[in-house]
Amino acid sequence: MAKAELDILLNKLQGRLTGDSKFYTTHRHGRTVVSNYPLHLDPKKMTEGQKANSNAFGQAVRQCKVEMSEPERLAYWQTRYAAYKKAANKDLTKANAEFFGETNGVPNVPADKYYTTLRGFIIGQLRRDK
């Protein structure tokens, strides 16, 4: 993905540039970015492993929506996320190992991955538990 500093006239541009374009623009964390649709996301070209991973991610997203809609669960996740952010400010590698664990000595989350949103953190935690 490339970072693009777009002119003020193009700041509100969102979506595909043309109907059959592989490139699109979107807004992430307050910035406009230009990205492309990877070819491996074509359902006809996905392997069984990619399909299983995609389905597991979809399940985690649906569960995250349920978790965030219940006030007591939301409070639980907000507390966990606050603890994660505090630990990550001290040492991101240790925070990821503490909150996301390891499998066969390999961290489940890259050492330099920082979850910037509560939603992303919840999805990551739900994926870890599966």
N, C-alpha and C positions, 0 to 999 in steps of 0.2 A: 504494500500500500504506500502511495506517495502522499506527502503532505503538500497541500496546495494553498497558497495565499491568494484568494480570489478577490477581484475587484468588488467594490461595494455593490455594484449593480448585479453581480452574480451571486452574492451572499445568500440569497433566498432560493437559489436554484436547488431543486431536489428531485431525484429520480434519474431515469435513463436519459441520455442525451438525444438518442433517437430510438425508435421502436424496437430495432433489432440490435442495438448496441450492447456490447459486453461491459461497458463502463457506465457508472452511475455516480451521482453525488448524494451525499447525506450529511446530517449534522450529528457529530459525536462530541459530547462533553463541551458544548459551546463552540466548536470549530466545524467549518465546512470541509469535508474530505471527499476526494475522488477515489473510487475504488473500482474493482471489476468483479464480475461474477466468475468464480473459478469453474473450469470445465468439469472438474471432478464432482461438482454438485448436480450435474445432470443425472436424474434418477436412472436413466438407461445405462449410464457408464459407471455407476457406483458399485463397489464390491460389497459382498455380504458384510464384511467388517465395518465398512463405512455406513451401511444402512443400519446396522445394529447400534453404532455409535450415535448416529443421528436420531434414532428412536429413543435411545437412553437420554440424550440431551433434551428432546421434546418432553419426555416424561418428567425430567427434573424441572423444566420451565413451568409445566402445568402444576406440579407440586409446589413450586415456589409461589405461584399465584394464590394457591390455597393458604399457604403458610402466612403470606403477607395480608390476607383478608381477615385473619383471626387476630384480634387485639393482643391476647396473651402470648400467642406464638410470635407475633411481630415484636413484642417487647423482649422476648427471649433472644430473637435474632439481633435486635438492636444492641443488646448487652454484649452478645458474642462479637459482633462487628466492632463495637467500641474497643473491646479487649484486643481484637486483632490489630486494629489501627495503632493502638498504643504500643503493642509488641513490635509491629512492623516499623514504627518510627525509630525504635532502638536497634533492631536487627531484622531485616526483611527475611533473610534466609532462615533464621531460627523461628520466626513467626510462621512462615509457610510450613516448616517441618512440624511445628507444634499443632497447628490448626488443621493441616491437611495430611500429615503423616508421610510414611514411606512404604513402598512395597519392594521387598527384596533389596533393600538398601538404596533404592532409587526414589527420590522425592516424587510424590504424586502431583505436585505443582512445581513448575520451574522456580528456582531459588529467587529469581528477579521478578516474578509475577506479583504485582500488587493489585488487589481488588479495590477499585475506586468507587464502586457503588454497592449498596446493601444488597440489591437484587443479584448482582453478579456473585457476591460472596455467598449468598444463600444457595444459588445454583451450584457453585463450586463445592459447597459442603454436602449438598444432596448427591452430587455425582460421586463424591468421595465415599459416601456411605453405601453405594451400590456395588 
